[in-house]
């Protein structure tokens, strides 16, 4: 019997644009509901905290899929199923923190017989949902999981024991879990039980999926990203592109992705509103407002009226804001000097993995914060929206905190088109 390995374009991925690493998953409508326990292999079902979706997801992985052809039948390789795990995991973006995003696929005789993803912290993990979906078909099957299965009792039982009990033959792992409670212990437990384990399939993709979780585990600080907008003539702007704040817009999805967003008090003083993700069922980020002594006009009661999640005000002793902050849902943190390290430590204690600094309003609020973030290597990502606008010069550009003498190279720069704007995303 001979196997022939072929490579052909993925028809579901546009050939003229790179696959998105962040902004959510495209979904095809599927009008025929999938019955509980049923899985055709070609139209897999998806678990949520309340049940299953009745529609399949488009794979946004690599532009080509490798298959083996045997006696006229096609069999996908490990990378294909691992990319499917990542796609499933992305379904829960914004819902799992401080837990990572995880997807799992059970494959038997070249067919997908079970799928699942971790929907929310405290709920069963991806492996458990996938094994439930597969039922008895999990025996002697291969389980693909984007993150190493846990081997400890937390809010849920160990996933290694569930896989062993289901009598799977093999487990393919995307990446080792950096959490010290796991850290290869799950892999060792599976191998000790006689299960074959392969590690590192599509590892870079799996690490990108959980870069904030990975950063927190390795550095003990949440991942910090800076977002700002500029015009075509290089002026820093408070504008957002057309449709950016609507459901499906890049800014709406960005707010869903991050655990907290840092805002300037002056960007809120006039409109008395807080940025909100419009994605269906989105968990709203914690809003952190920076109020320095020169900006004591912040209307805390006005802001609190529209808050549907917790609001934290970081201020110094001279601002006078603390006298206004005794409202339900509003917490005031008074520091001798406002600094990014203190803000990130607070977010870590709240169990957060990612923080977005949204550069709008008066640059004075953020000038020192951004400078120290770069100098102390606290800033990991930059997201820039290039607007189709030509703006007048303003003094915000003179205070823009990234005009430093030292040159910082941006890694993994990804340009994306959104409506008429260009979104640039990269790592420092």
C-alpha positions as CSV (number, residue, x, y, z in Angstrom):
1,X,0.0,0.0,0.0
2,X,1.5,3.4,-1.0
3,X,0.8,6.9,0.3
4,X,1.1,10.0,-1.9
5,X,1.4,13.3,-0.1
6,X,-0.3,16.2,-2.0
7,X,-0.6,19.9,-1.3
8,X,-3.4,22.1,-2.7
9,X,-4.8,25.5,-1.9
10,X,-7.4,25.9,0.8
11,X,-10.5,27.2,-1.1
12,X,-11.8,28.7,2.1
13,X,-8.9,31.2,2.5
14,X,-8.6,34.2,0.2
15,X,-5.5,34.0,-1.8
16,X,-4.7,37.7,-1.8
17,X,-4.7,38.3,2.0
18,X,-3.0,36.7,5.0
19,X,-5.0,34.7,7.5
20,X,-6.1,36.8,10.5
21,X,-4.3,36.1,13.8
22,X,-6.8,38.0,15.9
23,X,-10.0,39.5,14.8
24,X,-12.4,36.7,15.4
25,X,-13.7,33.8,13.3
26,X,-15.7,33.9,10.1
27,X,-18.8,31.7,10.3
28,X,-20.9,30.2,7.6
29,X,-24.6,30.0,8.1
30,X,-25.9,26.4,8.6
31,X,-29.6,26.0,8.7
32,X,-29.8,22.3,9.4
33,X,-29.4,21.7,13.2
34,X,-27.0,19.0,14.4
35,X,-28.6,16.6,16.8
36,X,-26.9,16.0,20.2
37,X,-24.4,13.2,19.9
38,X,-24.3,13.3,16.1
39,X,-21.2,14.2,14.2
40,X,-20.9,13.6,10.5
41,X,-17.1,14.2,10.4
42,X,-17.6,16.8,7.6
43,X,-19.8,19.1,9.6
44,X,-18.5,19.0,13.2
45,X,-20.6,20.3,16.0
46,X,-19.4,23.0,18.5
47,X,-20.0,23.1,22.3
48,X,-20.8,26.2,24.2
49,X,-21.5,26.6,27.9
50,X,-25.2,26.1,27.1
51,X,-25.0,23.5,24.4
52,X,-23.9,23.1,20.8
53,X,-23.7,25.5,17.9
54,X,-25.5,24.2,14.8
55,X,-23.1,25.7,12.3
56,X,-19.6,24.9,11.1
57,X,-16.6,27.2,11.2
58,X,-14.4,28.1,8.2
59,X,-10.7,27.1,8.8
60,X,-8.5,30.2,8.7
61,X,-5.3,28.4,9.0
62,X,-2.6,28.0,6.4
63,X,-3.4,28.5,2.8
64,X,-2.6,24.9,1.9
65,X,-3.7,21.6,3.4
66,X,-1.6,18.5,3.2
67,X,-3.4,15.2,2.8
68,X,-2.4,11.6,2.2
69,X,-4.3,9.6,-0.5
70,X,-4.8,5.9,0.1
71,X,-7.0,3.8,-2.2
72,X,-8.9,6.9,-3.4
73,X,-9.5,8.1,0.2
74,X,-8.0,11.4,1.6
75,X,-6.7,11.6,5.1
76,X,-5.7,14.9,6.7
77,X,-2.4,15.3,8.6
78,X,-1.8,16.3,12.2
79,X,-1.4,20.0,11.3
80,X,-4.9,20.1,9.7
81,X,-6.6,18.9,12.9
82,X,-4.4,21.1,15.1
83,X,-5.5,24.1,13.1
84,X,-9.1,23.0,13.6
85,X,-8.4,22.9,17.4
86,X,-7.2,26.5,17.3
87,X,-10.3,27.6,15.3
88,X,-12.5,26.0,17.9
89,X,-10.6,27.6,20.7
90,X,-11.1,31.1,19.1
91,X,-14.8,30.7,19.5
92,X,-14.4,31.6,23.2
93,X,-12.2,34.8,22.7
94,X,-12.8,37.2,25.6
95,X,-14.6,34.6,27.8
96,X,-11.9,32.3,29.3
97,X,-9.5,34.6,31.1
98,X,-7.5,34.0,33.2
99,X,-7.7,30.5,31.6
100,X,-6.2,30.0,28.2
101,X,-8.1,29.4,25.0
102,X,-8.1,25.6,24.2
103,X,-9.7,23.5,21.5
104,X,-9.8,19.7,21.1
105,X,-10.7,17.3,18.2
106,X,-11.1,13.6,18.4
107,X,-10.3,11.7,15.2
108,X,-10.9,8.0,14.4
109,X,-10.3,6.2,11.1
110,X,-9.7,9.5,9.4
111,X,-12.9,11.1,10.6
112,X,-13.7,13.7,13.2
113,X,-15.9,12.1,15.8
114,X,-15.8,14.7,18.6
115,X,-15.0,18.4,19.1
116,X,-15.0,20.8,22.0
117,X,-13.5,24.0,23.4
118,X,-13.1,25.6,26.8
119,X,-16.0,28.1,27.0
120,X,-15.4,29.8,30.3
121,X,-13.2,29.7,33.4
122,X,-14.7,27.3,35.9
123,X,-16.4,25.2,33.2
124,X,-15.2,21.9,31.8
125,X,-12.1,22.0,29.6
126,X,-12.0,21.4,25.8
127,X,-11.0,17.7,26.2
128,X,-14.1,16.9,28.3
129,X,-16.5,18.5,25.8
130,X,-14.8,16.7,22.9
131,X,-14.9,13.3,24.7
132,X,-18.6,13.8,25.5
133,X,-19.2,14.5,21.8
134,X,-17.3,11.4,20.7
135,X,-18.8,9.0,23.2
136,X,-17.7,5.4,22.8
137,X,-16.0,6.4,19.5
138,X,-13.2,7.9,21.6
139,X,-11.7,4.5,22.4
140,X,-8.6,3.9,20.3
141,X,-9.0,7.3,18.7
142,X,-6.5,10.2,18.5
143,X,-7.1,13.3,20.5
144,X,-5.8,16.6,19.2
145,X,-5.5,19.4,21.7
146,X,-4.0,22.9,21.3
147,X,-2.6,23.0,24.8
148,X,-1.2,20.3,27.0
149,X,-3.9,18.6,29.0
150,X,-3.9,19.5,32.7
151,X,-3.0,16.9,35.4
152,X,-4.1,18.6,38.5
153,X,-7.4,19.3,40.4
154,X,-8.4,22.9,40.1
155,X,-12.0,24.1,39.5
156,X,-12.3,21.0,37.3
157,X,-10.9,17.5,37.4
158,X,-7.7,16.6,35.5
159,X,-8.2,16.2,31.7
160,X,-5.4,13.6,31.6
161,X,-7.7,11.2,33.6
162,X,-10.6,11.9,31.3
163,X,-8.5,10.9,28.3
164,X,-7.1,7.8,30.0
165,X,-10.6,6.7,31.1
166,X,-11.9,7.2,27.5
167,X,-9.1,4.8,26.3
168,X,-7.8,7.1,23.6
169,X,-4.8,5.6,21.7
170,X,-2.8,8.8,21.0
171,X,-2.8,12.4,22.0
172,X,-1.3,15.2,19.8
173,X,-0.4,18.3,21.7
174,X,0.1,21.8,20.1
175,X,2.2,23.2,22.9
176,X,3.4,22.5,26.4
177,X,1.5,24.4,29.1
178,X,3.8,27.1,30.7
179,X,1.7,27.0,33.9
180,X,4.0,25.6,36.6
181,X,1.0,23.4,37.8
182,X,1.1,21.6,34.4
183,X,4.5,22.1,32.7
184,X,4.8,18.7,31.0
185,X,3.2,16.8,33.9
186,X,0.2,16.1,31.8
187,X,2.3,14.7,29.0
188,X,4.2,12.5,31.5
189,X,1.0,11.2,33.0
190,X,-0.4,10.2,29.6
191,X,2.8,8.4,28.6
192,X,2.9,6.6,31.9
193,X,-0.6,5.3,31.1
194,X,0.6,3.8,27.8
195,X,-0.8,6.6,25.6
196,X,1.4,7.7,22.7
197,X,2.0,11.5,22.8
198,X,3.2,13.8,20.1
199,X,4.1,17.4,21.1
200,X,4.7,20.6,19.1
201,X,2.4,20.3,16.1
202,X,1.6,23.9,14.9
203,X,3.3,25.1,18.0
204,X,3.8,28.7,16.7
205,X,0.1,29.0,15.9
206,X,-0.9,27.6,19.3
207,X,1.4,30.0,21.1
208,X,0.0,33.0,19.1
209,X,-3.5,31.9,20.2
210,X,-2.6,32.3,23.9
211,X,0.2,34.9,23.7
212,X,-1.3,36.9,26.7
213,X,-1.6,33.7,28.9
214,X,1.9,32.7,27.9
215,X,3.4,36.1,28.6
216,X,1.7,36.2,32.1
217,X,3.1,32.7,33.0
218,X,6.6,33.6,31.9
219,X,6.9,37.2,33.1
220,X,4.3,37.3,35.9
221,X,2.8,40.5,34.3
222,X,-0.2,40.9,31.9
223,X,0.6,41.5,28.3
224,X,0.4,45.2,27.5
225,X,-0.6,46.6,24.1
226,X,-0.8,50.2,22.8
227,X,-3.4,51.3,20.3
228,X,-3.7,54.7,18.6
229,X,-4.9,56.2,15.4
230,X,-3.0,58.4,12.9
231,X,-4.0,60.4,9.8
232,X,-2.4,60.0,6.4
233,X,-0.3,63.1,7.1
234,X,1.0,61.5,10.4
235,X,-1.1,63.3,12.9
236,X,-2.2,61.4,16.0
237,X,-6.0,61.4,16.1
238,X,-8.9,60.5,18.4
239,X,-11.0,59.3,15.5
240,X,-11.8,55.7,14.7
241,X,-12.5,54.4,11.2
242,X,-15.9,53.8,9.8
243,X,-17.7,50.9,11.4
244,X,-14.8,50.2,13.9
245,X,-17.0,50.4,16.9
246,X,-19.9,48.4,15.4
247,X,-20.4,44.7,15.9
248,X,-17.8,43.0,13.8
249,X,-15.6,46.1,13.7
250,X,-12.0,45.8,14.6
251,X,-12.2,48.1,17.7
252,X,-15.3,46.2,19.0
253,X,-13.4,42.9,18.6
254,X,-10.3,44.4,20.2
255,X,-12.2,45.4,23.3
256,X,-13.6,41.8,23.5
257,X,-10.1,40.4,23.3
258,X,-8.5,42.4,26.1
259,X,-9.2,42.0,29.8
260,X,-8.8,45.7,30.6
261,X,-8.5,48.9,28.7
262,X,-6.7,52.0,30.0
263,X,-8.3,55.3,29.1
264,X,-7.5,59.0,29.5
265,X,-9.8,61.0,31.8
266,X,-9.8,63.8,29.2
267,X,-11.0,61.5,26.4
268,X,-14.2,60.9,28.5
269,X,-14.9,64.3,30.1
270,X,-17.0,65.6,27.2
271,X,-18.9,62.6,26.0
272,X,-19.2,60.8,29.4
273,X,-19.2,57.4,27.8
274,X,-17.0,54.3,28.0
275,X,-15.9,52.2,25.1
276,X,-18.0,49.0,24.8
277,X,-17.6,45.9,22.7
278,X,-20.7,45.3,20.5
279,X,-19.9,41.6,19.9
280,X,-22.8,39.2,20.9
281,X,-22.3,38.0,24.4
282,X,-18.9,39.8,24.8
283,X,-17.5,40.1,28.3
284,X,-16.7,43.8,28.6
285,X,-13.2,44.8,29.6
286,X,-12.4,46.4,32.9
287,X,-12.2,50.1,32.3
288,X,-9.2,51.8,33.9
289,X,-9.2,55.6,33.8
290,X,-6.0,57.6,34.4
291,X,-6.7,61.0,36.1
292,X,-3.7,63.1,36.8
293,X,-3.7,66.2,39.1
294,X,-4.2,68.6,36.2
295,X,-7.4,66.8,35.1
296,X,-9.6,67.0,38.2
297,X,-12.7,67.8,36.2
298,X,-13.6,64.1,35.7
299,X,-17.3,63.6,36.2
300,X,-17.3,60.2,38.0
301,X,-21.1,60.1,38.6
302,X,-21.7,60.7,34.9
303,X,-19.3,58.0,33.8
304,X,-20.7,55.5,36.4
305,X,-24.2,55.9,35.0
306,X,-23.3,54.1,31.8
307,X,-20.9,51.5,33.2
308,X,-21.9,47.8,32.8
309,X,-18.6,46.6,34.1
310,X,-16.2,47.7,36.9
311,X,-14.5,51.1,36.6
312,X,-11.2,51.7,38.2
313,X,-9.8,55.3,38.5
314,X,-6.0,55.5,39.1
315,X,-5.1,59.0,40.4
316,X,-2.6,60.8,42.5
317,X,-3.1,62.6,45.9
318,X,-3.4,66.0,44.4
319,X,-6.2,65.4,41.8
320,X,-9.2,65.5,44.2
321,X,-10.9,62.7,42.3
322,X,-11.0,60.4,45.3
323,X,-13.8,62.6,46.8
324,X,-16.0,61.7,43.9
325,X,-15.3,58.1,43.6
326,X,-17.5,56.6,46.3
327,X,-20.0,55.1,43.9
328,X,-21.1,51.6,43.4
329,X,-19.1,50.0,40.6
330,X,-16.4,52.6,40.8
331,X,-13.1,52.1,42.6
332,X,-10.4,54.7,43.2
333,X,-6.8,53.8,43.5
334,X,-4.6,56.6,44.9
335,X,-0.9,56.5,44.2
336,X,2.0,58.9,45.1
337,X,2.9,58.7,41.4
338,X,0.9,57.0,38.6
339,X,3.0,54.4,36.9
340,X,2.4,51.5,34.6
341,X,4.1,48.9,36.8
342,X,1.5,49.6,39.5
343,X,-1.4,49.4,37.1
344,X,-0.2,46.0,35.7
345,X,0.3,44.6,39.1
346,X,-3.2,45.6,40.0
347,X,-4.5,43.9,36.9
348,X,-2.5,40.7,37.7
349,X,-4.1,40.5,41.2
350,X,-7.5,40.7,39.5
351,X,-6.6,37.6,37.4
352,X,-6.1,39.5,34.1
353,X,-3.8,38.4,31.3
354,X,-4.0,41.3,28.9
355,X,-4.3,45.1,29.0
356,X,-4.9,47.6,26.2
357,X,-3.7,51.2,26.5
358,X,-6.0,53.2,24.3
359,X,-4.2,56.4,23.3
360,X,-7.0,58.9,23.0
361,X,-7.6,62.3,24.7
362,X,-4.9,64.5,26.2
363,X,-1.4,63.0,25.6
364,X,-0.4,64.3,29.1
365,X,-2.2,61.4,30.8
366,X,-0.2,58.8,28.9
367,X,3.1,60.5,28.1
368,X,5.1,59.1,31.1
369,X,3.2,55.8,31.1
370,X,4.2,54.9,27.6
371,X,7.8,56.1,27.9
372,X,8.4,53.9,31.0
373,X,6.5,51.0,29.4
374,X,9.0,51.0,26.5
375,X,12.1,51.7,28.7
376,X,11.2,48.9,31.2
377,X,10.1,46.4,28.5
378,X,6.5,46.4,29.7
379,X,5.0,47.2,26.3
380,X,4.8,44.1,24.0
381,X,2.4,45.1,21.2
382,X,1.5,48.1,19.1
383,X,-1.7,48.5,17.1
384,X,-2.0,51.5,14.8
385,X,-5.0,52.4,12.7
386,X,-4.1,54.5,9.7
387,X,-7.2,56.6,8.9
388,X,-8.2,57.9,5.4
389,X,-8.1,61.4,6.8
390,X,-5.9,64.5,6.4
391,X,-5.8,66.3,9.8
392,X,-4.5,69.6,11.0
393,X,-1.5,69.7,13.2
394,X,-2.1,69.7,16.9
395,X,0.0,69.8,20.1
396,X,-0.8,66.1,20.8
397,X,1.9,65.2,18.2
398,X,4.5,67.2,20.1
399,X,3.7,65.2,23.3
400,X,3.4,61.8,21.5
401,X,5.4,59.5,23.8
402,X,7.0,57.3,21.1
403,X,9.1,60.2,19.7
404,X,12.3,58.8,21.3
405,X,15.9,58.9,20.2
406,X,16.3,55.2,20.3
407,X,15.0,53.2,17.3
408,X,12.7,50.2,18.2
409,X,12.2,47.6,15.5
410,X,8.7,46.1,15.2
411,X,8.6,42.3,14.8
412,X,5.9,40.2,13.1
413,X,4.3,43.3,11.5
414,X,0.9,42.4,10.1
415,X,-1.0,44.9,7.9
416,X,-4.7,44.4,7.6
417,X,-7.4,46.3,5.7
418,X,-10.5,47.2,7.5
419,X,-13.0,49.2,5.4
420,X,-11.0,52.2,4.3
421,X,-8.5,52.0,7.2
422,X,-5.2,50.1,7.5
423,X,-4.6,48.3,10.8
424,X,-0.9,47.7,11.6
425,X,-0.1,45.2,14.4
426,X,3.3,44.2,15.6
427,X,5.5,43.3,18.6
428,X,8.3,45.3,20.2
